[in-house]
Amino acid sequence: MTQPLGQIKKPSQSLYTNKRKLLLVPNFLLPGNTDEQKKILGQYWQDLIEPIQNLEKSLEKITHIYHELLYLDQENGLTAISNINPHGHSLVETLVREGAQLEITEDRELLAESTDWQRCLSIGLVSQSVITQATEGFQKTTKLRYESIANTIDKTLKVNETGILFISEGHAIQFPSDIEVFYVTPPSVENVKNFIQEEIRQMQQKMNENISSNENEEEKNNQS
């Protein structure tokens, strides 16, 4: 059961006694490192601190941290997150310092296979049969990845404990029915989404301009 943070009015701890709680935080792992991106993502992660702290006061202190793409233990995991998610690293590090356990979240082999299929699809395949095979392979391994993450949470998160999961939007994880899920987003998440949409728009515009330029060049060559 997922409850958007905006609809939660100071949840009473007694309502969630003998239950497992999970805070679900949208993760944004963006390529590039522009000043605008740093500003927008930095503000987003800063704005997450207060609602997470408020939920900890109402529920339980966070005892388990789950982060997509993480297949290392806590000793090496914080270093990995500083590379995977530099903007969110400080928040994760603070939770660990306050006593939370950074869990091995992903199955390393499934993650590697899913990544390889994704790379295949991104290079611009020509053969339809190969495209189909790569698409099906990616969908299958992604599904298995999500099932693996759900199983990890199910095994490690105990009754009367609270965990937090950082994962990209659009995931298809099916959480165990006895886990109360709280979707945590500050208003600044809209700035992140708008930034991503604008980046995509500019990329598409540039791609269309390149295609048009190539077509014009080809037309000139044919005329000559």
Buried (B, 14 or more C-beta within 10 A) or exposed (E): EEBEBEEBEEBEEEEBEEBBBBBBBBBBBBEEEEEEBEEBBBBBBBBBEEBBEBBBEBBBEBBBBBBBBBBBEBEEBBEBBBEBBBBBBBBBBEBBEEEBBBBBBBBEEBBEBBBEBBEBBEEEBEEEEEBEBBBEBBEBBBEBBBBBBBEBBEEBBEEBBBBBBBBEEEBEBEBEEEBBBBBBBBEBBEBBBEBBEEBEEEEEEEEEEEEEEEEEEEEEEEEE
